[in-house]
């Protein structure tokens, strides 16, 4: 089997999508002074940083950003490729805040379930919301993003790859389709 790569979002489309997500966050947050963004490692962190910069540009409000590692909160460690855990960095109290978890792709919902468990170790937010760049469907759990950049129906055999400048040297979203060779 080989794979067929299809570009879903170009660098410009990623930028425009993140700008739109930041605008939606502003529109749907009653009090921006309570808003905090928690990026989920790895690619949720730079996405949260971009969203915070854009919100500051739009509204002149500096939104606190934290980074959340959910590795040890997962219930499927035996089924995923384990990476070296990062350090969770939440330099503010979450109690009473509007917390927006930020991730690159939502698929089965297990990462977000783990993130919800992790957040409760750091405080009791007023509300927790979810922002994702790509929603590819196929949930195992009843978790749905509040803010979605791109809905991308996929098959379970397909993969979605998100590339972000700070990590990968470029911005793009690609779909990898498995193709059979005869």
Residue frames as a rotation matrix with the C-alpha (Angstrom) as fourth column:
UNK 1
0.572 0.820 0.000 0.00
0.820 -0.572 0.000 0.00
0.000 0.000 -1.000 0.00
UNK 2
-0.699 -0.675 0.237 1.12
0.665 -0.735 -0.133 3.51
0.264 0.065 0.962 -0.77
UNK 3
-0.049 0.716 -0.696 -0.57
0.738 -0.443 -0.508 6.77
-0.673 -0.539 -0.507 0.10
UNK 4
-0.130 0.180 0.975 -2.11
0.798 -0.564 0.210 9.56
0.588 0.806 -0.070 -1.88
UNK 5
-0.531 -0.144 -0.835 -1.60
0.716 -0.603 -0.352 13.03
-0.453 -0.785 0.424 -0.33
UNK 6
0.066 0.640 0.766 -4.28
0.783 -0.509 0.358 15.69
0.618 0.576 -0.535 -0.83
UNK 7
-0.935 -0.354 -0.037 -3.79
0.310 -0.759 -0.572 19.24
0.174 -0.546 0.819 0.41
UNK 8
-0.001 0.969 -0.249 -6.87
0.985 0.044 0.169 20.26
0.175 -0.245 -0.954 2.37
UNK 9
0.936 0.219 -0.276 -5.69
0.280 -0.938 0.204 23.67
-0.214 -0.269 -0.939 3.60
UNK 10
0.266 -0.855 0.445 -2.82
0.578 -0.228 -0.783 25.74
0.771 0.466 0.434 2.21
UNK 11
-0.615 -0.575 -0.539 -0.76
0.782 -0.357 -0.512 28.06
0.102 -0.737 0.669 4.40
UNK 12
-0.884 0.335 0.327 -3.05
-0.276 -0.937 0.213 31.00
0.378 0.098 0.921 3.52
UNK 13
0.055 0.963 -0.264 -6.14
-0.208 0.270 0.940 28.92
0.977 0.003 0.215 4.24
UNK 14
-0.043 -0.159 -0.986 -4.72
0.875 0.470 -0.114 27.84
0.482 -0.868 0.119 7.62
UNK 15
-0.925 -0.359 -0.128 -4.08
0.378 -0.823 -0.423 31.51
0.047 -0.440 0.897 8.47
UNK 16
-0.598 0.766 0.237 -7.58
-0.505 -0.590 0.630 32.58
0.622 0.257 0.739 7.40
UNK 17
0.168 0.663 -0.730 -9.15
0.231 0.694 0.682 29.66
0.958 -0.283 -0.037 9.29
UNK 18
-0.330 -0.364 -0.871 -7.32
0.920 0.083 -0.383 30.57
0.211 -0.928 0.307 12.50
UNK 19
-0.984 0.040 0.172 -8.32
-0.055 -0.995 -0.083 34.23
0.168 -0.091 0.982 12.08
UNK 20
-0.195 0.979 -0.056 -11.95
-0.400 -0.027 0.916 33.14
0.896 0.201 0.397 11.77
UNK 21
0.124 0.198 -0.972 -11.67
0.670 0.706 0.230 30.91
0.732 -0.680 -0.045 14.84
UNK 22
-0.784 -0.451 -0.426 -10.25
0.620 -0.526 -0.583 33.83
0.039 -0.721 0.692 16.84
UNK 23
-0.785 0.562 0.261 -13.16
-0.445 -0.805 0.393 36.02
0.430 0.192 0.882 15.72
UNK 24
0.109 0.851 -0.514 -15.65
-0.045 0.521 0.852 33.33
0.993 -0.069 0.095 16.74
UNK 25
-0.260 -0.282 -0.924 -14.00
0.875 0.337 -0.349 33.06
0.409 -0.898 0.159 20.16
UNK 26
-0.993 -0.114 -0.020 -14.36
0.114 -0.928 -0.356 36.81
0.022 -0.356 0.934 20.63
UNK 27
-0.498 0.866 0.054 -17.98
-0.532 -0.354 0.769 36.80
0.685 0.355 0.637 19.47
UNK 28
0.322 0.708 -0.628 -18.99
-0.017 0.668 0.744 33.90
0.946 -0.229 0.227 21.71
UNK 29
-0.341 -0.442 -0.830 -17.16
0.862 0.205 -0.463 34.90
0.375 -0.873 0.312 24.89
UNK 30
0.656 0.744 0.126 -19.22
0.616 -0.624 0.480 37.30
0.436 -0.238 -0.868 26.99
UNK 31
0.919 -0.391 0.044 -16.27
-0.326 -0.696 0.640 38.49
-0.220 -0.603 -0.767 29.10
UNK 32
0.664 -0.709 -0.239 -12.86
-0.001 0.318 -0.948 38.28
0.748 0.630 0.211 27.44
UNK 33
0.031 -0.685 0.728 -11.16
-0.878 -0.367 -0.307 39.02
0.477 -0.630 -0.613 30.77
UNK 34
0.345 0.138 0.928 -12.10
-0.715 0.679 0.165 35.49
-0.608 -0.721 0.333 31.90
UNK 35
0.956 0.078 -0.284 -10.87
-0.270 0.618 -0.738 33.77
0.118 0.782 0.612 28.72
UNK 36
0.011 -0.969 0.248 -7.81
-0.725 0.163 0.669 31.49
-0.688 -0.188 -0.701 28.84
UNK 37
0.659 0.109 -0.744 -6.50
-0.675 0.523 -0.520 29.19
0.333 0.845 0.418 26.12
UNK 38
0.168 -0.599 0.783 -4.96
-0.547 0.604 0.580 25.79
-0.820 -0.525 -0.226 26.87
UNK 39
0.257 -0.191 -0.947 -3.11
-0.919 0.255 -0.301 24.28
0.299 0.948 -0.110 23.93
UNK 40
0.798 0.001 0.603 -2.86
-0.235 0.921 0.310 20.50
-0.555 -0.389 0.735 23.97
UNK 41
-0.218 -0.961 -0.170 0.62
-0.681 0.026 0.732 19.27
-0.699 0.275 -0.660 23.06
UNK 42
-0.334 -0.936 -0.109 1.91
0.781 -0.339 0.524 19.18
-0.528 0.090 0.845 20.44
UNK 43
-0.720 -0.060 0.691 0.20
0.607 -0.536 0.586 21.22
0.336 0.842 0.422 17.78
UNK 44
0.422 0.903 -0.078 -2.54
0.806 -0.334 0.488 22.68
0.415 -0.268 -0.870 19.95
UNK 45
0.167 -0.437 -0.884 0.03
0.747 -0.529 0.403 24.89
-0.644 -0.727 0.238 21.68
UNK 46
-0.859 -0.507 -0.072 1.11
0.353 -0.688 0.634 26.95
-0.371 0.519 0.770 18.62
UNK 47
-0.369 0.812 0.453 -2.52
0.622 -0.146 0.769 27.14
0.690 0.566 -0.451 17.48
UNK 48
0.494 0.526 -0.693 -3.46
0.870 -0.311 0.383 28.61
-0.014 -0.792 -0.611 20.89
UNK 49
-0.311 -0.707 -0.635 -0.61
0.595 -0.666 0.449 31.12
-0.741 -0.239 0.628 20.53
UNK 50
-0.892 0.037 0.451 -1.87
0.394 -0.429 0.813 32.25
0.224 0.903 0.368 17.11
UNK 51
0.078 0.996 0.033 -5.44
0.757 -0.080 0.649 32.56
0.649 -0.025 -0.760 18.41
UNK 52
0.342 0.003 -0.940 -4.27
0.837 -0.455 0.304 34.65
-0.426 -0.891 -0.158 21.38
UNK 53
-0.718 -0.655 -0.235 -2.26
0.445 -0.693 0.567 37.00
-0.534 0.303 0.789 19.12
UNK 54
-0.699 0.513 0.499 -5.24
0.439 -0.244 0.865 37.43
0.565 0.823 -0.055 16.81
UNK 55
0.358 0.833 -0.422 -7.60
0.872 -0.136 0.470 38.14
0.334 -0.536 -0.775 19.71
UNK 56
-0.043 -0.454 -0.890 -5.16
0.686 -0.660 0.304 40.76
-0.726 -0.598 0.340 20.97
UNK 57
-0.936 -0.283 0.210 -5.08
0.337 -0.545 0.768 42.32
-0.103 0.789 0.605 17.49
UNK 58
-0.361 0.888 0.286 -8.87
0.559 -0.039 0.828 42.32
0.747 0.459 -0.482 17.26
UNK 59
0.607 0.781 -0.145 -9.76
0.482 -0.217 0.849 43.39
0.632 -0.585 -0.509 20.81
UNK 60
0.058 -0.670 0.740 -6.60
-0.445 -0.681 -0.582 44.68
0.894 -0.296 -0.338 22.49
UNK 61
0.688 0.237 0.686 -6.96
-0.723 0.304 0.620 41.99
-0.061 -0.923 0.381 25.17
UNK 62
-0.424 -0.846 -0.324 -4.06
-0.787 0.521 -0.331 39.74
0.449 0.115 -0.886 26.12
UNK 63
0.724 0.684 -0.087 -5.43
-0.595 0.683 0.424 36.23
0.349 -0.256 0.901 26.57
UNK 64
-0.013 -0.738 0.675 -3.40
-0.872 0.339 0.353 33.98
-0.489 -0.584 -0.648 28.90
UNK 65
0.473 0.046 -0.880 -2.06
-0.645 0.698 -0.311 30.82
0.599 0.715 0.360 27.26
UNK 66
0.146 -0.433 0.889 -1.19
-0.768 0.517 0.378 27.54
-0.623 -0.738 -0.257 28.88
UNK 67
-0.193 -0.273 -0.942 0.15
-0.804 0.595 -0.008 24.24
0.563 0.756 -0.335 27.56
UNK 68
0.333 0.481 0.811 -1.38
-0.850 0.526 0.037 20.93
-0.409 -0.701 0.584 28.58
UNK 69
-0.623 -0.484 -0.614 0.19
-0.659 0.748 0.079 17.49
0.421 0.454 -0.785 28.33
UNK 70
0.299 0.880 0.370 -2.43
-0.954 0.286 0.089 14.78
-0.027 -0.380 0.925 28.65
UNK 71
-0.304 -0.508 -0.806 -0.20
-0.632 0.741 -0.228 11.74
0.713 0.440 -0.546 28.15
UNK 72
-0.961 -0.200 -0.188 -0.76
-0.004 0.694 -0.720 10.21
0.275 -0.691 -0.668 31.58
UNK 73
-0.476 0.873 0.106 -4.49
-0.565 -0.211 -0.797 10.96
-0.674 -0.440 0.594 31.55
UNK 74
-0.260 0.349 -0.900 -5.10
-0.911 0.220 0.349 8.80
0.320 0.911 0.261 28.47
UNK 75
0.250 0.407 0.879 -6.97
-0.639 0.751 -0.166 5.51
-0.728 -0.520 0.447 28.68
UNK 76
0.982 0.148 0.120 -5.49
0.003 0.617 -0.787 4.20
-0.190 0.773 0.605 25.43
UNK 77
0.347 -0.928 -0.136 -1.72
-0.809 -0.370 0.457 4.37
-0.474 -0.048 -0.879 25.98
UNK 78
-0.200 -0.420 0.885 -1.40
-0.008 0.904 0.427 0.78
-0.980 0.079 -0.184 24.80
UNK 79
0.393 0.481 0.784 -2.94
0.749 0.327 -0.576 1.69
-0.533 0.814 -0.232 21.41
UNK 80
0.999 -0.023 0.022 -1.08
-0.008 -0.842 -0.539 4.90
0.031 0.539 -0.842 20.53
UNK 81
0.213 -0.974 0.078 2.48
0.641 0.079 -0.764 5.83
0.737 0.213 0.641 19.72
UNK 82
0.787 0.047 -0.615 3.77
0.578 -0.404 0.709 7.14
-0.215 -0.914 -0.345 23.02
UNK 83
0.331 -0.681 0.654 5.91
0.265 -0.598 -0.757 10.24
0.906 0.423 -0.017 22.80
UNK 84
-0.613 -0.584 -0.532 8.05
0.714 -0.122 -0.689 11.80
0.337 -0.803 0.492 25.49
UNK 85
0.434 0.847 -0.307 5.70
0.899 -0.384 0.211 13.75
0.061 -0.368 -0.928 27.74
UNK 86
-0.270 -0.401 0.875 6.00
0.308 -0.897 -0.316 17.54
0.912 0.184 0.366 27.77
UNK 87
-0.836 -0.026 -0.548 5.70
0.540 -0.215 -0.813 19.74
-0.097 -0.976 0.194 30.84
UNK 88
0.259 0.943 0.210 2.21
0.879 -0.320 0.354 21.05
0.401 0.093 -0.911 31.50
UNK 89
-0.834 -0.527 -0.165 2.52
0.552 -0.787 -0.274 24.81
0.015 -0.320 0.947 31.91
UNK 90
0.218 0.916 0.337 -0.51
0.666 -0.392 0.635 26.62
0.713 0.086 -0.695 33.29
UNK 91
-0.714 -0.677 -0.177 0.83
0.600 -0.462 -0.654 29.78
0.361 -0.573 0.736 34.96
UNK 92
-0.681 0.582 0.445 -2.60
-0.632 -0.774 0.044 30.99
0.370 -0.251 0.894 36.13
UNK 93
-0.750 0.512 0.419 -5.57
-0.097 0.542 -0.835 29.76
-0.654 -0.667 -0.356 38.15
UNK 94
-0.896 0.443 0.015 -8.34
0.139 0.249 0.958 28.16
0.421 0.861 -0.285 36.08
UNK 95
-0.505 0.741 -0.442 -11.01
0.807 0.224 -0.547 28.62
-0.306 -0.633 -0.711 38.74
UNK 96
0.165 0.744 -0.647 -13.90
0.328 -0.660 -0.676 30.68
-0.930 -0.101 -0.353 37.42
UNK 97
-0.536 -0.485 -0.691 -12.34
-0.456 -0.522 0.721 31.05
-0.710 0.702 0.058 33.96
UNK 98
0.804 0.574 -0.157 -13.67
-0.407 0.337 -0.849 30.35
-0.434 0.746 0.504 30.50
UNK 99
-0.236 -0.913 0.333 -11.16
-0.353 0.400 0.846 27.71
-0.905 0.083 -0.416 29.41
UNK 100
0.774 0.360 -0.521 -10.84
-0.614 0.223 -0.758 26.91
-0.157 0.906 0.393 25.73
UNK 101
0.140 -0.679 0.721 -8.97
0.093 0.734 0.673 23.70
-0.986 -0.027 0.166 25.03
UNK 102
0.528 -0.058 -0.847 -7.18
-0.787 -0.408 -0.462 24.01
-0.319 0.911 -0.261 21.69
UNK 103
-0.030 -0.540 0.841 -6.10
0.075 0.838 0.541 21.08
-0.997 0.080 0.015 19.52
UNK 104
-0.722 -0.331 -0.607 -5.23
-0.541 -0.275 0.794 20.51
-0.430 0.902 0.020 15.90
UNK 105
-0.520 0.525 -0.674 -7.47
-0.469 0.484 0.739 17.54
0.714 0.700 -0.005 15.05
UNK 106
-0.291 0.484 0.826 -10.37
-0.774 0.389 -0.500 15.87
-0.563 -0.784 0.261 16.81
UNK 107
-0.615 0.049 -0.787 -10.99
-0.528 0.716 0.457 12.28
0.586 0.696 -0.415 15.81
UNK 108
-0.320 0.484 -0.815 -12.23
0.444 0.836 0.322 9.74
0.837 -0.259 -0.482 18.36
UNK 109
0.517 0.530 0.673 -12.44
-0.254 -0.656 0.711 12.21
0.818 -0.538 -0.204 21.27
UNK 110
0.651 -0.276 -0.708 -10.03
0.675 0.637 0.372 10.38
0.349 -0.720 0.601 23.57
UNK 111
-0.494 -0.851 0.178 -7.46
0.688 -0.508 -0.519 13.20
0.532 -0.134 0.836 23.68
UNK 112
-0.353 0.428 0.832 -10.15
-0.341 -0.887 0.312 15.67
0.871 -0.173 0.459 24.71
UNK 113
0.748 0.585 -0.313 -11.53
0.036 0.434 0.900 13.31
0.663 -0.685 0.303 27.37
UNK 114
0.184 -0.785 -0.592 -8.03
0.943 0.310 -0.119 13.08
0.277 -0.536 0.797 28.82
UNK 115
-0.658 -0.421 0.624 -7.66
0.327 -0.907 -0.267 16.88
0.678 0.028 0.734 28.63
UNK 116
0.246 0.830 0.500 -10.92
-0.328 -0.414 0.849 17.36
0.912 -0.373 0.171 30.52
UNK 117
0.781 -0.030 -0.624 -9.61
0.515 0.597 0.616 15.09
0.354 -0.802 0.481 33.28
UNK 118
-0.234 -0.967 -0.095 -6.29
0.911 -0.184 -0.369 16.96
0.340 -0.173 0.924 33.36
UNK 119
-0.331 0.138 0.933 -7.91
0.038 -0.987 0.159 20.39
0.943 0.088 0.322 33.57
UNK 120
0.702 0.707 0.089 -9.73
-0.073 -0.053 0.996 19.49
0.709 -0.705 0.014 36.78
UNK 121
0.379 -0.665 -0.643 -6.35
0.914 0.376 0.151 18.95
0.142 -0.645 0.751 38.46
UNK 122
-0.663 -0.713 0.228 -5.59
0.703 -0.698 -0.139 22.66
0.258 0.068 0.964 37.88
UNK 123
-0.917 0.379 -0.125 -8.78
-0.273 -0.824 -0.496 24.31
-0.291 -0.421 0.859 39.06
UNK 124
-0.324 0.894 0.308 -12.51
0.751 0.441 -0.491 24.51
-0.576 0.072 -0.814 38.53
UNK 125
-0.990 -0.073 0.121 -13.29
0.135 -0.724 0.676 26.55
0.038 0.686 0.727 35.42
UNK 126
-0.381 0.900 -0.214 -16.66
-0.537 -0.403 -0.741 28.25
-0.753 -0.168 0.636 34.97
UNK 127
0.818 0.576 0.002 -16.93
-0.302 0.432 -0.850 26.65
-0.491 0.694 0.527 31.53
UNK 128
-0.372 -0.889 0.268 -14.72
-0.107 0.327 0.939 24.53
-0.922 0.320 -0.217 29.28
UNK 129
0.755 0.538 -0.374 -14.97
-0.416 -0.048 -0.908 24.82
-0.507 0.841 0.188 25.52
UNK 130
0.057 -0.702 0.710 -13.12
0.444 0.655 0.612 23.17
-0.894 0.281 0.349 22.66
UNK 131
0.644 0.021 -0.764 -11.55
-0.610 -0.590 -0.530 24.72
-0.462 0.807 -0.367 19.56
UNK 132
0.102 -0.602 0.792 -10.03
0.370 0.762 0.531 22.52
-0.923 0.239 0.301 16.84
UNK 133
-0.505 -0.348 -0.790 -8.51
-0.599 -0.517 0.611 23.24
-0.621 0.782 0.053 13.47
UNK 134
-0.540 0.279 -0.794 -9.90
-0.645 0.469 0.603 20.03
0.541 0.838 -0.073 11.90
UNK 135
-0.129 0.580 0.805 -12.83
-0.701 0.520 -0.487 17.82
-0.701 -0.627 0.339 12.89
UNK 136
-0.690 -0.245 -0.681 -12.58
-0.696 0.480 0.533 14.50
0.197 0.842 -0.502 11.07
UNK 137
0.308 0.943 -0.125 -15.50
-0.838 0.331 0.433 12.71
0.450 -0.028 0.893 12.75
UNK 138
0.106 -0.161 -0.981 -15.61
-0.007 0.987 -0.163 9.08
0.994 0.024 0.103 13.99
UNK 139
-0.217 -0.177 0.960 -16.15
-0.870 -0.411 -0.273 9.87
0.443 -0.894 -0.065 17.68
UNK 140
-0.483 0.047 -0.875 -15.99
0.352 0.925 -0.145 7.11
0.802 -0.378 -0.463 20.28
UNK 141
-0.578 0.200 -0.791 -17.11
0.770 -0.189 -0.610 9.56
-0.271 -0.961 -0.044 22.96
UNK 142
0.413 0.836 0.361 -19.88
0.897 -0.442 -0.004 12.20
0.157 0.326 -0.932 23.01
UNK 143
-0.062 -0.541 -0.838 -17.51
0.463 -0.760 0.456 15.14
-0.884 -0.359 0.298 22.56
UNK 144
0.438 0.259 0.861 -18.13
0.891 -0.253 -0.377 17.88
0.120 0.932 -0.341 20.02
UNK 145
-0.657 -0.744 -0.123 -16.01
0.753 -0.657 -0.051 20.99
-0.043 -0.126 0.991 19.38
UNK 146
0.279 0.691 -0.667 -17.52
0.589 -0.672 -0.449 24.42
-0.758 -0.267 -0.594 20.05
UNK 147
0.513 -0.248 -0.822 -15.24
-0.607 -0.782 -0.142 26.05
-0.608 0.572 -0.551 17.46
UNK 148
0.329 -0.330 0.885 -14.22
0.514 0.848 0.125 24.17
-0.792 0.414 0.449 14.31
UNK 149
-0.327 -0.546 -0.771 -11.90
-0.418 -0.648 0.636 25.39
-0.848 0.530 -0.016 11.60
UNK 150
-0.381 0.133 -0.915 -12.66
-0.890 0.216 0.402 22.71
0.251 0.967 0.036 9.01
UNK 151
0.305 0.492 0.816 -15.00
-0.530 0.799 -0.284 19.73
-0.791 -0.346 0.504 9.07
UNK 152
-0.267 -0.528 -0.806 -13.36
-0.956 0.254 0.151 16.97
0.125 0.810 -0.573 7.09
UNK 153
0.718 0.543 0.436 -15.27
-0.584 0.811 -0.048 13.71
-0.380 -0.220 0.899 6.80
UNK 154
-0.290 -0.872 -0.395 -12.74
-0.945 0.326 -0.026 10.91
0.151 0.366 -0.918 6.55
UNK 155
0.645 0.315 -0.696 -12.61
-0.195 0.949 0.249 7.15
0.738 -0.025 0.674 6.49
UNK 156
0.914 -0.292 0.281 -10.94
-0.238 0.175 0.955 5.39
-0.328 -0.940 0.090 9.40
UNK 157
0.536 -0.740 0.407 -8.14
0.804 0.594 0.022 4.33
-0.258 0.315 0.913 7.05
UNK 158
0.428 -0.353 0.832 -7.28
0.420 -0.738 -0.529 7.91
0.800 0.576 -0.168 6.13
UNK 159
-0.012 -0.495 -0.869 -4.97
0.971 -0.213 0.108 10.13
-0.239 -0.842 0.483 8.16
UNK 160
0.860 0.210 0.466 -4.96
0.303 -0.943 -0.135 13.89
0.411 0.257 -0.875 8.64
UNK 161
-0.065 -0.929 -0.365 -1.63
0.998 -0.059 -0.029 15.66
0.006 -0.366 0.931 9.02
UNK 162
0.960 0.273 0.064 -1.39
0.267 -0.959 0.093 19.20
0.087 -0.072 -0.994 10.32
UNK 163
-0.067 -0.994 0.088 1.82
0.952 -0.090 -0.293 21.12
0.299 0.064 0.952 9.70
UNK 164
0.934 0.334 -0.130 2.53
0.358 -0.865 0.350 24.29
0.004 -0.373 -0.928 11.66
UNK 165
0.627 -0.692 0.358 5.38
-0.130 -0.546 -0.828 26.73
0.768 0.472 -0.432 11.09
UNK 166
0.369 -0.555 0.746 6.88
-0.920 -0.331 0.208 26.65
0.131 -0.763 -0.633 14.61
UNK 167
0.359 -0.168 0.918 7.12
-0.402 0.860 0.315 22.84
-0.842 -0.483 0.241 14.61
UNK 168
0.412 -0.021 0.911 7.25
0.566 0.789 -0.238 21.77
-0.714 0.614 0.337 10.97
UNK 169
-0.631 -0.726 -0.273 8.56
0.275 -0.539 0.796 24.82
-0.725 0.427 0.540 9.11
UNK 170
-0.909 0.416 0.029 5.33
-0.126 -0.340 0.932 25.26
0.397 0.844 0.361 7.14
UNK 171
-0.509 0.832 0.222 1.57
-0.459 -0.044 -0.887 25.60
-0.728 -0.553 0.404 7.57
UNK 172
-0.512 0.433 -0.742 -0.74
-0.708 0.275 0.650 23.13
0.486 0.858 0.166 5.85
UNK 173
-0.072 0.500 0.863 -3.33
-0.609 0.663 -0.435 20.43
-0.790 -0.557 0.257 6.42
UNK 174
-0.521 -0.172 -0.836 -3.10
-0.807 0.419 0.417 17.26
0.279 0.892 -0.357 4.34
UNK 175
0.539 0.674 0.505 -5.22
-0.708 0.688 -0.161 14.16
-0.456 -0.270 0.848 3.96
UNK 176
-0.645 -0.738 -0.196 -3.38
-0.751 0.566 0.340 10.90
-0.140 0.367 -0.920 3.42
UNK 177
0.554 0.832 -0.012 -5.45
-0.798 0.527 -0.293 8.33
-0.237 0.172 0.956 1.61
UNK 178
-0.308 -0.600 0.738 -4.26
-0.291 0.798 0.528 4.76
-0.906 -0.052 -0.420 1.49
UNK 179
0.414 0.375 -0.830 -4.11
-0.906 0.078 -0.416 3.43
-0.091 0.924 0.372 -2.05
UNK 180
0.518 -0.207 0.830 -3.69
-0.046 0.962 0.269 -0.21
-0.854 -0.178 0.489 -2.93
UNK 181
-0.157 -0.623 -0.767 -1.07
-0.942 -0.139 0.306 -1.29
-0.297 0.770 -0.565 -5.38
UNK 182
0.787 0.508 0.349 -1.83
-0.357 0.838 -0.413 -4.20
-0.502 0.200 0.841 -7.63
